[in-house]
Amino acid sequence: MPPTNPARRRALADAAIELLASSGVHGVTHRAVEREADLPPGTASNYFRSREALLVAAAERIVELHHADTDRATEQPAPLVDLLTASLLTAATTLRNRYLAIFELQLEATRRPALASALESLQDAALQITAGHHDKLGLTTPRSTISTLIALYASALFTLVTSPPGSVSRDVVQEMVQVIMRGCGVHDEGPGLGGHRYSDHR
């Protein structure tokens, strides 16, 4: 039975995320993750028996971090457009490595059915969480519209995160968000607590 030290498991997953961003999927090996996490040889294989298991853990960790960020954002009243703008801007700047990593995983999932399955289940969970945030806002957004919002948010996320560092401004991001919301017919009619996934991080 694999070890169950949550802090060490998180440290390994976080190290894998950094390696995905800096070196791509092929840079993620058990030994490289151990070096990045400053842990003894053999630690990563004790927790994750295969590279695929390590990649799945990195994907799960990214979504966990994103949902935690989103939940914190919803605690402070603010217009939905401002919250989505802040989310995208932060993803493209402060958290750029996290989202570069998930893009690497999404590409790798086209060749790894187990990883694709894990990402699909995470996306399903993201839909439910996003719908819950809209309910919390008091928005009457149809579930089909939420799926469209998620897809458009994900496209904006990819465009912004893969832009040259330093080239993304708040004005550009806010205009994107306004176009997305108008196109989907979403209005900031609630108390202003909204949020979104990784896109979702979903």
Contact map, one row per residue, 1 for C-alpha under 8 A:
1110000000000000000000000000000000000000000000000000000000000000000000000000000000000000000000000000000000000000000000000000000000000000000000000000000000000000000000000000000000000000000000000000000000
1111000000000000000000000000000000000000000001110000000000000000000000000000000000000000000000000000000000000000000000000000000000000000000000000000000000000000000000000000000000000000000000000000000000
1111100000000000000000000000000000000000000001100000000000000000000000000000000000000000000000000000000000000000000000000000000000000000000000000000000000000000000000000000000000000000000000000000000000
0111110010000000000000000000000000000000000000100000000000000000000000000000000000000000000000000000000000000000000000000000000000000000000000000000000000000000000000000000000000000000000000000000000000
0011111110000000000000000000000000000000000000000000000000000000000000000000000000000000000000000000000000000000000000000000000000000000000000000000000000000000000000000000000000000000000000000000000000
0001111111000000000000000000000000000000000000000000000000000000000000000000000000000000000000000000000000000000000000000000000000000000000000000000000000000000000000000000000000000000000000000000000000
0000111111100000000000000000000000000000000000000000000000000000000000000000000000000000000000000000000000000000000000000000000000000000000000000000000000000000000000000000000000000000000000000000000000
0000111111110000000000000000000000000000000000000000000000000000000000000000000000000000000000000000000000000000000000000000000000000000000000000000000000000000000000000000000000000000000000000000000000
0001111111111000000000000000000000000000000000100000000000000000000000000000000000000000000000000000000000000000000000000000000000000000000000000000000000000000000000000000000000000000000000000000000000
0000011111111100000000000000000000000000000000000000000000001000000000000000000000000000000000000000000000000000000000000000000000000000000000000000000000000000000000000000000000000000000000000000000000
0000001111111110000000000000000000001000000000000000000000000000000000000000000000000000000000000000000000000000000000000000000000000000000000000000000000000000000000000000000000000000000000000000000000
0000000111111111000000000000000011001000000100000000000000000000000000000000000000000000000000000000000000000000000000000000000000000000000000000000000000000000000000000000000000000000000000000000000000
0000000011111111100000000000000000000000000000000000010011001000000000000000000000000000000000000000000000000000000000000000000000000000000000000000000000000000000000000000000000000000000000000000000000
0000000001111111110000000000000000001000000000000000000001001000000000000000000000000000000000000000000000000000000000000000000000000000000000000000000000000000000000000000000000000000000000000000000000
0000000000111111111000000000000011011000000000000000000000000000000000000000000000000000000000000000000000000000000000000000000000000000000000000000000000000000000000000000000000000000000000000000000000
0000000000011111111100000001000010010000000000000000011001000000000000000000000000000000000000000000000000000000000000000000000000000000000000000000000000000000000000000000000000000000000000000000000000
0000000000001111111110000000000000000000000000000000000001000100000000000000000000000000000000001100100000000000000000000000000000000000000000000000000000000000000000000000000000000000000000000000000000
0000000000000111111111000000000000000000000000000000000000000000000000000000000000000000000000001100100000000000000000000000000000000000000000000000000000000000000000000000000000000000000000000000000000
0000000000000011111111111011000010010000000000000000000000000000000000000000000000000000000000000000100000000000000000000000000000000000000000000000000000000000000000000000000000000000000000000000000000
0000000000000001111111111011000000000000000000000000000000000000000000000000000000000000000000000001100100000000000000000000000000000000000000000000000000000000000000000000000000000000000000000000000000
0000000000000000111111110000000000000000000000000000000000000000000000000000000000000000000000001111100100000000000000000000000000000000000000000000000000000000000000000000000000000000000000000000000000
0000000000000000011111110000000000000000000000000000000000000000000000000000000000000000000000001000000000000000000000000000000000000000000000000000000000000000000000000000000000000000000000000000000000
0000000000000000001111111111000000000000000000000000000000000000000000000000000000000000000000000000000000000000000000000000000000000000000000000000000000000000000000000000000000000000000000000000000000
0000000000000000001111111111000000000000000000000000000000000000000000000000000000000000000000000000100100000000000000000000000000000000000000000000000000000000000000000000000000000000000000000000000000
0000000000000000001100111111000000000000000000000000000000000000000000000000000000000000000000000000000110010000000000000000000000000000000000000000000000000000000000000000000000000000000000000000000000
0000000000000000000000111111100000000000000000000000000000000000000000000000000000000000000000000000000000000000000000000000000000000000000000000000000000000000000000000000000000000000000000000000000000
0000000000000000001100111111100100000000000000000000000000000000000000000000000000000000000000000000000000000000000000000000000000000000000000000000000000000000000000000000000000000000000000000000000000
0000000000000001001100111111110110000000000000000010000000000000000000000000000000000000000000000000000000000000000000000000000000000000000000000000000000000000000000000000000000000000000000000000000000
0000000000000000000000000111111110000000000000000010000000000000000000000000000000000000000000000000000000000000000000000000000000000000000000000000000000000000000000000000000000000000000000000000000000
0000000000000000000000000001111111000000010110000010000000000000000000000000000000000000000000000000000000000000000000000000000000000000000000000000000000000000000000000000000000000000000000000000000000
0000000000000000000000000000111111100000110100000000000000000000000000000000000000000000000000000000000000000000000000000000000000000000000000000000000000000000000000000000000000000000000000000000000000
0000000000000000000000000011111111110000000000000000000000000000000000000000000000000000000000000000000000000000000000000000000000000000000000000000000000000000000000000000000000000000000000000000000000
0000000000010011001000000001111111111000000100000000000000000000000000000000000000000000000000000000000000000000000000000000000000000000000000000000000000000000000000000000000000000000000000000000000000
0000000000010010000000000000011111111111111100000000000000000000000000000000000000000000000000000000000000000000000000000000000000000000000000000000000000000000000000000000000000000000000000000000000000
0000000000000000000000000000001111111111000000000000000000000000000000000000000000000000000000000000000000000000000000000000000000000000000000000000000000000000000000000000000000000000000000000000000000
0000000000000011001000000000000111111110000000000000000000000000000000000000000000000000000000000000000000000000000000000000000000000000000000000000000000000000000000000000000000000000000000000000000000
0000000000110110000000000000000011111110000000000000000000000000000000000000000000000000000000000000000000000000000000000000000000000000000000000000000000000000000000000000000000000000000000000000000000
0000000000000000000000000000000001111111000000000000000000000000000000000000000000000000000000000000000000000000000000000000000000000000000000000000000000000000000000000000000000000000000000000000000000
0000000000000000000000000000000001111111101000000000000000000000000000000000000000000000000000000000000000000000000000000000000000000000000000000000000000000000000000000000000000000000000000000000000000
0000000000000000000000000000000001100111111000000000000000000000000000000000000000000000000000000000000000000000000000000000000000000000000000000000000000000000000000000000000000000000000000000000000000
0000000000000000000000000000001001000011111100000000000000000000000000000000000000000000000000000000000000000000000000000000000000000000000000000000000000000000000000000000000000000000000000000000000000
0000000000000000000000000000011001000001111111000000000000000000000000000000000000000000000000000000000000000000000000000000000000000000000000000000000000000000000000000000000000000000000000000000000000
0000000000000000000000000000000001000011111111100000000000000000000000000000000000000000000000000000000000000000000000000000000000000000000000000000000000000000000000000000000000000000000000000000000000
0000000000010000000000000000011011000000111111111000000000000000000000000000000000000000000000000000000000000000000000000000000000000000000000000000000000000000000000000000000000000000000000000000000000
0000000000000000000000000000010000000000011111111100000000000000000000000000000000000000000000000000000000000000000000000000000000000000000000000000000000000000000000000000000000000000000000000000000000
0110000000000000000000000000000000000000011111111000000000000000000000000000000000000000000000000000000000000000000000000000000000000000000000000000000000000000000000000000000000000000000000000000000000
0111000010000000000000000000000000000000001111111000000000000000000000000000000000000000000000000000000000000000000000000000000000000000000000000000000000000000000000000000000000000000000000000000000000
0100000000000000000000000000000000000000000111111110110000000000000000000000000000000000000000000000000000000000000000000000000000000000000000000000000000000000000000000000000000000000000000000000000000
0000000000000000000000000000000000000000000111111110110000000000000000000000000000000000000000000000000000000000000000000000000000000000000000000000000000000000000000000000000000000000000000000000000000
0000000000000000000000000000000000000000000010011111110000000000000000000000000000000000000000000000000000000000000000000000000000000000000000000000000000000000000000000000000000000000000000000000000000
0000000000000000000000000001110000000000000000011111111000000000000000000000000000000000000000000000000000000000000000000000000000000000000000000000000000000000000000000000000000000000000000000000000000
0000000000000000000000000000000000000000000000000111111100000000000000000000000000000000000000000000000000000000011000000000000000000000000000000000000000000000000000000000000000000000000000000000000000
0000000000000000000000000000000000000000000000011111111110000000000000000000000000000000000000000000000000000000000000000000000000000000000000000000000000000000000000000000000000000000000000000000000000
0000000000001001000000000000000000000000000000011111111111000000000000000000000000000000000000000000000000000000000000000000000000000000000000000000000000000000000000000000000000000000000000000000000000
0000000000000001000000000000000000000000000000000011111111100000000000000000000000000000000000000000000010000000001000000000000000000000000000000000000000000000000000000000000000000000000000000000000000
0000000000000000000000000000000000000000000000000001111111110000000000000000000000000000000000000000000000000000001001100000000000000000000000000000000000000000000000000000000000000000000000000000000000
0000000000001000000000000000000000000000000000000000111111111000000000000000000000000000000000000000000000000000000000000000000000000000000000000000000000000000000000000000000000000000000000000000000000
0000000000001101100000000000000000000000000000000000011111111100000000000000000000000000000000000000000000000000000000000000000000000000000000000000000000000000000000000000000000000000000000000000000000
0000000000000000000000000000000000000000000000000000001111111110000000000000000000000000000000000000010010000000000000100000000000000000000000000000000000000000000000000000000000000000000000000000000000
0000000000000000000000000000000000000000000000000000000111111111000000000000000000000000000000000000000000000000000000000100000000000000000000000000000000000000000000000000000000000000000000000000000000
0000000001001100000000000000000000000000000000000000000011111111100000000000000000000000000000000000000000000000000000000000000000000000000000000000000000000000000000000000000000000000000000000000000000
0000000000000000100000000000000000000000000000000000000001111111110000000000000000000000000000000100010000000000000000000000000000000000000000000000000000000000000000000000000000000000000000000000000010
0000000000000000000000000000000000000000000000000000000000111111111000000000000000000000000000000000000000000000000000000100000000000000000000000000000000000000000000000000000000000000000000000000111111
0000000000000000000000000000000000000000000000000000000000011111111100000000000000000000000000000000000000000000000000000000000000000000000000000000000000000000000000000000000000000000000000000000000000
0000000000000000000000000000000000000000000000000000000000001111111110000000000000000000000000000000000000000000000000000000000000000000000000000000000000000000000000000000000000000000000000000000000000
0000000000000000000000000000000000000000000000000000000000000111111111000000000000000000000000000000000000000000000000000000000000000000000000000000000000000000000000000000000000000000000000000000110110
0000000000000000000000000000000000000000000000000000000000000011111111100000000000000000000000000000000000000000000000000000000000000000000000000000000000000000000000000000000000000000000000000000110010
0000000000000000000000000000000000000000000000000000000000000001111111110000000000000000000000000000000000000000000000000000000000000000000000000000000000000000000000000000000000000000000000000000000000
0000000000000000000000000000000000000000000000000000000000000000111111111000000000000000000000000000000000000000000000000000000000000000000000000000000000000000000000000000000000000000000000000000000000
0000000000000000000000000000000000000000000000000000000000000000011111111100000000000000000000000000000000000000000000000000000000000000000000000000000000000000000000000000000000000000000000000011100000
0000000000000000000000000000000000000000000000000000000000000000001111111110000000000000000000000000000000000000000000000000000000000000000000000000000000000000000000000000000000000000000000000010000000
0000000000000000000000000000000000000000000000000000000000000000000111111111000000000000000000000000000000000000000000000000000000000000000000000000000000000000000000000000000000000000000000000000000000
0000000000000000000000000000000000000000000000000000000000000000000011111111000000100000000000000000000000000000000000000000000000000000000000000000000000000000000000000000000000000000000000001110000000
0000000000000000000000000000000000000000000000000000000000000000000001111111100000000000000000000000000000000000000000000000000000001000000000000000000000000000000000000000000000000000000000001110000000
0000000000000000000000000000000000000000000000000000000000000000000000111111100000000000000000000000000000000000000000000000000000000000000000000000000000000000000000000000000000000000000000001000000000
0000000000000000000000000000000000000000000000000000000000000000000000011111110000000000000000000000000000000000000000000000000000000000000000000000000000000000000000000000000000000000000000001000000000
0000000000000000000000000000000000000000000000000000000000000000000000000111111000000000000000000000000000000000000000000000000000000000000000000000000000000000000000000000000000000000000000111000000000
0000000000000000000000000000000000000000000000000000000000000000000000000001111101100000000000000000000000000000000000000000000000000000000000000000000000000000000000000000000000000000000000111100000000
0000000000000000000000000000000000000000000000000000000000000000000000000000111111100000000000000000000000000000000000000000000000000000000000000000000000000000000000000000000000000000000100111100000000
0000000000000000000000000000000000000000000000000000000000000000000000000000011111110000000000000000000000000000000000000000000000000000000000000000000000000000000000000000000000000000000100011110000000
0000000000000000000000000000000000000000000000000000000000000000000000000000001111111000000000000000000000000000000000000000000000000000000000000000000000000000000000000000010011001000000100000000000000
0000000000000000000000000000000000000000000000000000000000000000000000000000011111111100000000000000000000000000000000000000000000000000000000000000000000000000000000000000010000000000000000000000000000
0000000000000000000000000000000000000000000000000000000000000000000000001000011111111110000000000000000000000000000000000000000000000000000000000000000000000000000000000000000000000000000000000110000000
0000000000000000000000000000000000000000000000000000000000000000000000000000000111111111000000000000000000000000000000000000000000000000000000000000000000000000000000000000000010000000000000000011000000
0000000000000000000000000000000000000000000000000000000000000000000000000000000011111111100000000000000000000000000000000000000000000000000000000000000000000000000000000100110010000000000000000000000000
0000000000000000000000000000000000000000000000000000000000000000000000000000000001111111110000000000000000000000000000000000000000000000000000000000000000000000000000000000000000000000000000000000000000
0000000000000000000000000000000000000000000000000000000000000000000000000000000000111111111000000000000000000000000000000000000000000000000000000000000000000000000000000000000000000000000000000001000000
0000000000000000000000000000000000000000000000000000000000000000000000000000000000011111111100000000000000000000000000000000000000000000000000000000000000011001000000000000100000000000000000000000000000
0000000000000000000000000000000000000000000000000000000000000000000000000000000000001111111110000000000000000000000000000000000000000000000000000000000000000000000000011100100000000000000000000000000000
0000000000000000000000000000000000000000000000000000000000000000000000000000000000000111111111110000000000000000000000000000000000000000000000000000000000000000000000000000000000000000000000000000000000
0000000000000000000000000000000000000000000000000000000000000000000000000000000000000011111111110110000000000000000000000000000000000000000000000000000000001000100000000000000000000000000000000000000000
0000000000000000000000000000000000000000000000000000000000000000000000000000000000000001111111110010000000000000000000000000000000000000000000000000000000001001110000010000000000000000000000000000000000
0000000000000000000000000000000000000000000000000000000000000000000000000000000000000000111111110000000000000000000000000000000000000000000000000000000000000000100011010000000000000000000000000000000000
0000000000000000000000000000000000000000000000000000000000000000000000000000000000000000011111110000000000000000000000000000000000000000000000000000000000000000000000000000000000000000000000000000000000
0000000000000000000000000000000000000000000000000000000000000000000000000000000000000000011111111110000000000000000000000000000000000000000000000000000000000000000000000000000000000000000000000000000000
0000000000000000000000000000000000000000000000000000000000000000000000000000000000000000011111111111000000000000000000000000000000000000000000000000000000000000100000000000000000000000000000000000000000
0000000000000000110011000000000000000000000000000000000000000000000000000000000000000000000000111111100000000000000000000000000000000000000000000000000000000000000000000000000000000000000000000000000000
0000000000000000110010000000000000000000000000000000000000000100000000000000000000000000001000111111110000000000000000000000000000000000000000000000000000000000000000000000000000000000000000000000000000
0000000000000000000010000000000000000000000000000000000000000000000000000000000000000000001100111111111000000000000000000000000000000000000000000000000000000000100000000000000000000000000000000000000000
0000000000000000000110000000000000000000000000000000000000000000000000000000000000000000000000011111111100000000000000000000000000000000000000000000000000000000110000000000000000000000000000000000000000
0000000000000000111110010000000000000000000000000000000000000000000000000000000000000000000000001111111110000000000000000000000000000000000000000000000000000000000000000000000000000000000000000000000000
0000000000000000000000000000000000000000000000000000000000100100000000000000000000000000000000000111111111000000000000000000000000000000000000000000000000000000000000000000000000000000000000000000000000
0000000000000000000000000000000000000000000000000000000000000000000000000000000000000000000000000011111111100000000000000000000000000000000000000000000000000100000000000000000000000000000000000000000000
0000000000000000000110011000000000000000000000000000000000000000000000000000000000000000000000000001111111110000000000000000000000000000000000000000000000000000000000000000000000000000000000000000000000
0000000000000000000000001000000000000000000000000000001000100000000000000000000000000000000000000000111111111000001000000000000000000000000000000000000000000000000000000000000000000000000000000000000000
0000000000000000000000000000000000000000000000000000000000000000000000000000000000000000000000000000011111111100000100100000000000000000000000000000000000000000000000000000000000000000000000000000000000
0000000000000000000000000000000000000000000000000000000000000000000000000000000000000000000000000000001111111110000000000000000000000000000000000000000000000000000000000000000000000000000000000000000000
0000000000000000000000001000000000000000000000000000000000000000000000000000000000000000000000000000000111111111001000000000000000000000000000000000000000000000000000000000000000000000000000000000000000
0000000000000000000000000000000000000000000000000000000000000000000000000000000000000000000000000000000011111111111100100000000000000000000000000000000000000000000000000000000000000000000000000000000000
0000000000000000000000000000000000000000000000000000000000000000000000000000000000000000000000000000000001111111100100000000000000000000000000000000000000000000000000000000000000000000000000000000000000
0000000000000000000000000000000000000000000000000000000000000000000000000000000000000000000000000000000000111111100000000000000000000000000000000000000000000000000000000000000000000000000000000000000000
0000000000000000000000000000000000000000000000000000000000000000000000000000000000000000000000000000000000011111111100000000000000000000000000000000000000000000000000000000000000000000000000000000000000
0000000000000000000000000000000000000000000000000000000000000000000000000000000000000000000000000000000000001111111110000000000000000000000000000000000000000000000000000000000000000000000000000000000000
0000000000000000000000000000000000000000000000000001000000000000000000000000000000000000000000000000000000001001111111000000000000000000000000000000000000000000000000000000000000000000000000000000000000
0000000000000000000000000000000000000000000000000001001100000000000000000000000000000000000000000000000010011001111111100000000000000000000000000000000000000000000000000000000000000000000000000000000000
0000000000000000000000000000000000000000000000000000000000000000000000000000000000000000000000000000000001001101111111110000000000000000000000000000000000000000000000000000000000000000000000000000000000
0000000000000000000000000000000000000000000000000000000000000000000000000000000000000000000000000000000000000000111111111000000000000000000000000000000000000000000000000000000000000000000000000000000000
0000000000000000000000000000000000000000000000000000000100000000000000000000000000000000000000000000000000000000011111111100000000000000000000000000000000000000000000000000000000000000000000000000000000
0000000000000000000000000000000000000000000000000000000100100000000000000000000000000000000000000000000001001000001111111110000000000000000000000000000000000000000000000000000000000000000000000000000000
0000000000000000000000000000000000000000000000000000000000000000000000000000000000000000000000000000000000000000000111111111000000000000000000000000000000000000000000000000000000000000000000000000000000
0000000000000000000000000000000000000000000000000000000000000000000000000000000000000000000000000000000000000000000011111111100000000000000000000000000000000000000000000000000000000000000000000000000000
0000000000000000000000000000000000000000000000000000000000010010000000000000000000000000000000000000000000000000000001111111110000000000000000000000000000000000000000000000000000000000000000000000000001
0000000000000000000000000000000000000000000000000000000000000000000000000000000000000000000000000000000000000000000000111111111000000000000000000000000000000000000000000000000000000000000000000000001111
0000000000000000000000000000000000000000000000000000000000000000000000000000000000000000000000000000000000000000000000011111111100000000000000000000000000000000000000000000000000000000000000000000000000
0000000000000000000000000000000000000000000000000000000000000000000000000000000000000000000000000000000000000000000000001111111110000000000000000000000000000000000000000000000000000000000000000000000001
0000000000000000000000000000000000000000000000000000000000000000000000000000000000000000000000000000000000000000000000000111111111000000000000000000000000000000000000000000000000000000000000000000111111
0000000000000000000000000000000000000000000000000000000000000000000000000000000000000000000000000000000000000000000000000011111111100000000000000110010000000000000000000000000000000000000000000000100001
0000000000000000000000000000000000000000000000000000000000000000000000000000000000000000000000000000000000000000000000000001111111110000000000000000000000000000000000000000000000000000000000000000000000
0000000000000000000000000000000000000000000000000000000000000000000000000000000000000000000000000000000000000000000000000000111111111000000000000000000000000000000000000000000000000000000000000000100000
0000000000000000000000000000000000000000000000000000000000000000000000000000000000000000000000000000000000000000000000000000011111111100000000000100000000000000000000000000000000000000000000000011100000
0000000000000000000000000000000000000000000000000000000000000000000000000000000000000000000000000000000000000000000000000000001111111110000000100100000000000000000000000000000000000000000000000000000000
0000000000000000000000000000000000000000000000000000000000000000000000000000000000000000000000000000000000000000000000000000000111111111000000000000000000000000000000000000000000000000000000000000000000
0000000000000000000000000000000000000000000000000000000000000000000000000100000000000000000000000000000000000000000000000000000011111111100000000000000000000000000000000000000000000000000000001111000000
0000000000000000000000000000000000000000000000000000000000000000000000000000000000000000000000000000000000000000000000000000000001111111111110000000000000000000000000000000000000000000000000000110000000
0000000000000000000000000000000000000000000000000000000000000000000000000000000000000000000000000000000000000000000000000000000000111111111100000000000000000000000000000000000000000000000000000000000000
0000000000000000000000000000000000000000000000000000000000000000000000000000000000000000000000000000000000000000000000000000000000011111111000000000000000000000000000000000000000000000000000001100000000
0000000000000000000000000000000000000000000000000000000000000000000000000000000000000000000000000000000000000000000000000000000000001111111000000000000000000000000000000000000000000000000001111100000000
0000000000000000000000000000000000000000000000000000000000000000000000000000000000000000000000000000000000000000000000000000000000000111111100000000000000000000000000000000000000000000000011100000000000
0000000000000000000000000000000000000000000000000000000000000000000000000000000000000000000000000000000000000000000000000000000000000111111110000000000000000000000000000000000000000000001111000000000000
0000000000000000000000000000000000000000000000000000000000000000000000000000000000000000000000000000000000000000000000000000000000000110011111000000000000000000000000000000000000000000000000000000000000
0000000000000000000000000000000000000000000000000000000000000000000000000000000000000000000000000000000000000000000000000000000000000100001111101100000000000000000000000000000000000000010000000000000000
0000000000000000000000000000000000000000000000000000000000000000000000000000000000000000000000000000000000000000000000000000000000000000000111111100000000000000000000000000000000000000000000000000000000
0000000000000000000000000000000000000000000000000000000000000000000000000000000000000000000000000000000000000000000000000000000000100000000011111110000000000000000000000000000000000000000000000000000000
0000000000000000000000000000000000000000000000000000000000000000000000000000000000000000000000000000000000000000000000000000000000000000000001111111000000000000000000000000000000000000000000000000000000
0000000000000000000000000000000000000000000000000000000000000000000000000000000000000000000000000000000000000000000000000000000000000000000011111111100000000000000000000000000000000001000000000000000000
0000000000000000000000000000000000000000000000000000000000000000000000000000000000000000000000000000000000000000000000000000001001100000000011111111110000000000000000000000000000000000000000000000000000
0000000000000000000000000000000000000000000000000000000000000000000000000000000000000000000000000000000000000000000000000000001000000000000000111111111000000000000000000000000000000000000000000000000000
0000000000000000000000000000000000000000000000000000000000000000000000000000000000000000000000000000000000000000000000000000000000000000000000011111111100000000000000000000000000000001000000000000000000
0000000000000000000000000000000000000000000000000000000000000000000000000000000000000000000000000000000000000000000000000000000000000000000000001111111110000000000000000000000000011001000000000000000000
0000000000000000000000000000000000000000000000000000000000000000000000000000000000000000000000000000000000000000000000000000001000000000000000000111111111000000000000000000000000000000000000000001101101
0000000000000000000000000000000000000000000000000000000000000000000000000000000000000000000000000000000000000000000000000000000000000000000000000011111111100000000000000000000000000000000000000000000000
0000000000000000000000000000000000000000000000000000000000000000000000000000000000000000000000000000000000000000000000000000000000000000000000000001111111110000000000000000000000010000000000000000000000
0000000000000000000000000000000000000000000000000000000000000000000000000000000000000000000000000000000000000000000000000000000000000000000000000000111111111000000000000000000000010000000000000000001000
0000000000000000000000000000000000000000000000000000000000000000000000000000000000000000000000000000000000000000000000000000000000000000000000000000011111111100000000000000000000000000000000000000011110
0000000000000000000000000000000000000000000000000000000000000000000000000000000000000000000000000000000000000000000000000000000000000000000000000000001111111110000000000000000000000000000000000000000000
0000000000000000000000000000000000000000000000000000000000000000000000000000000000000001000000000000000000000000000000000000000000000000000000000000000111111111000000000000000100000000000000000000000000
0000000000000000000000000000000000000000000000000000000000000000000000000000000000000001001100000000000000000000000000000000000000000000000000000000000011111111100000000000000000000000000000000000001000
0000000000000000000000000000000000000000000000000000000000000000000000000000000000000000000000000000001000000000000000000000000000000000000000000000000001111111110000000000000000000000000000000000000000
0000000000000000000000000000000000000000000000000000000000000000000000000000000000000000000000000000000000000000000000000000000000000000000000000000000000111111111000000000000000000000000000000000000000
0000000000000000000000000000000000000000000000000000000000000000000000000000000000000001000100000000000000000000000000000000000000000000000000000000000000011111111000010000000000000000000000000000000000
0000000000000000000000000000000000000000000000000000000000000000000000000000000000000000001110010011000000000000000000000000000000000000000000000000000000001111111000000000000000000000000000000000000000
0000000000000000000000000000000000000000000000000000000000000000000000000000000000000000000100000001000000000000000000000000000000000000000000000000000000000111111100000000000000000000000000000000000000
0000000000000000000000000000000000000000000000000000000000000000000000000000000000000000000000000000000000000000000000000000000000000000000000000000000000000011111110110000000000000000000000000000000000
0000000000000000000000000000000000000000000000000000000000000000000000000000000000000000000000000000000000000000000000000000000000000000000000000000000000000000011111110000000000000000000000000000000000
0000000000000000000000000000000000000000000000000000000000000000000000000000000000000000000010000000000000000000000000000000000000000000000000000000000000000000001111110000000000000000000000000000000000
0000000000000000000000000000000000000000000000000000000000000000000000000000000000000000000010000000000000000000000000000000000000000000000000000000000000000000000111111000000000000000000000000000000000
0000000000000000000000000000000000000000000000000000000000000000000000000000000000000000000000000000000000000000000000000000000000000000000000000000000000000000001111111000000000000000000000000000000000
0000000000000000000000000000000000000000000000000000000000000000000000000000000000000000100110000000000000000000000000000000000000000000000000000000000000000001001111111101100000000000000000000000000000
0000000000000000000000000000000000000000000000000000000000000000000000000000000000000000100000000000000000000000000000000000000000000000000000000000000000000000000001111111100000000000000000000000000000
0000000000000000000000000000000000000000000000000000000000000000000000000000000000001000100000000000000000000000000000000000000000000000000000000000000000000000000000011111110000000000000000000000000000
0000000000000000000000000000000000000000000000000000000000000000000000000000000000000000000000000000000000000000000000000000000000000000000000000000000000000000000000001111111000000000000000000000000000
0000000000000000000000000000000000000000000000000000000000000000000000000000000000000000000000000000000000000000000000000000000000000000000000000000000000000000000000011111111100000000000000000000000000
0000000000000000000000000000000000000000000000000000000000000000000000000000000000001001100000000000000000000000000000000000000000000000000000000000000000000000000000011111111110000000000000000000000000
0000000000000000000000000000000000000000000000000000000000000000000000000000000011001000000000000000000000000000000000000000000000000000000000000000000000000000000000000111111111000000000000000000000000
0000000000000000000000000000000000000000000000000000000000000000000000000000000000000000000000000000000000000000000000000000000000000000000000000000000000000000000000000011111111100000000000000000000000
0000000000000000000000000000000000000000000000000000000000000000000000000000000000000000000000000000000000000000000000000000000000000000000000000000000000010000000000000001111111110000000000000000000000
0000000000000000000000000000000000000000000000000000000000000000000000000000000010011000000000000000000000000000000000000000000000000000000000000000000000000000000000000000111111111000000000000000000000
0000000000000000000000000000000000000000000000000000000000000000000000000000000010000000000000000000000000000000000000000000000000000000000000000000000000000000000000000000011111111100000000000000000000
0000000000000000000000000000000000000000000000000000000000000000000000000000000000000000000000000000000000000000000000000000000000000000000000000000000000000000000000000000001111111110000000000000000000
0000000000000000000000000000000000000000000000000000000000000000000000000000000000000000000000000000000000000000000000000000000000000000000000000000100110000000000000000000000111111111000000000000000000
0000000000000000000000000000000000000000000000000000000000000000000000000000000010000000000000000000000000000000000000000000000000000000000000000000100000000000000000000000000011111111111000000000000000
0000000000000000000000000000000000000000000000000000000000000000000000000000000000000000000000000000000000000000000000000000000000000000000000000000000000000000000000000000000001111111111000000000000000
0000000000000000000000000000000000000000000000000000000000000000000000000000000000000000000000000000000000000000000000000000000000000000000000000000000000000000000000000000000000111111110000000000000000
0000000000000000000000000000000000000000000000000000000000000000000000000000000000000000000000000000000000000000000000000000000000000000000000001001100000000000000000000000000000011111110000000000000000
0000000000000000000000000000000000000000000000000000000000000000000000000000000000000000000000000000000000000000000000000000000000000000000000000000000000000000000000000000000000001111111000000000000000
0000000000000000000000000000000000000000000000000000000000000000000000000000000000000000000000000000000000000000000000000000000000000000000010000000000000000000000000000000000000001111111100000000000000
0000000000000000000000000000000000000000000000000000000000000000000000000000000000000000000000000000000000000000000000000000000000000000001000000000000000000000000000000000000000001100111110000000000000
0000000000000000000000000000000000000000000000000000000000000000000000000000001110000000000000000000000000000000000000000000000000000000001000000000000000000000000000000000000000000000011111010000000000
0000000000000000000000000000000000000000000000000000000000000000000000000000000000000000000000000000000000000000000000000000000000000000011000000000000000000000000000000000000000000000001111110000000000
0000000000000000000000000000000000000000000000000000000000000000000000000000000000000000000000000000000000000000000000000000000000000000111000000000000000000000000000000000000000000000000111111000000000
0000000000000000000000000000000000000000000000000000000000000000000000000000111000000000000000000000000000000000000000000000000000000000110000000000000000000000000000000000000000000000000011111000000000
0000000000000000000000000000000000000000000000000000000000000000000000000000111100000000000000000000000000000000000000000000000000000000100000000000000000000000000000000000000000000000000111111100000000
0000000000000000000000000000000000000000000000000000000000000000000000001111111100000000000000000000000000000000000000000000000000001001100000000000000000000000000000000000000000000000000001111110000000
0000000000000000000000000000000000000000000000000000000000000000000000001100011100100000000000000000000000000000000000000000000000001101100000000000000000000000000000000000000000000000000000011111000000
0000000000000000000000000000000000000000000000000000000000000000000001101100000100110000000000000000000000000000000000000000000001001100000000000000000000000000000000000000000000000000000000001111100000
0000000000000000000000000000000000000000000000000000000000000000000001000000000000010010000000000000000000000000000000000000000001001000000000000000010000000000000000000000000000000000000000000111111110
0000000000000000000000000000000000000000000000000000000000000010011001000000000000000000000000000000000000000000000000000000011011000000000000000000010000000000000000000000000000000000000000000011111111
0000000000000000000000000000000000000000000000000000000000000010011000000000000000000000000000000000000000000000000000000000010000000000000000000000000001000000000000000000000000000000000000000001111111
0000000000000000000000000000000000000000000000000000000000000010000000000000000000000000000000000000000000000000000000000010010000000000000000000000010011001000000000000000000000000000000000000001111111
0000000000000000000000000000000000000000000000000000000000000010010000000000000000000000000000000000000000000000000000000010010000000000000000000000010001000000000000000000000000000000000000000001111111
0000000000000000000000000000000000000000000000000000000000000110011000000000000000000000000000000000000000000000000000000010010000000000000000000000000001000000000000000000000000000000000000000001111111
0000000000000000000000000000000000000000000000000000000000000010000000000000000000000000000000000000000000000000000000000110111000000000000000000000010000000000000000000000000000000000000000000000111111
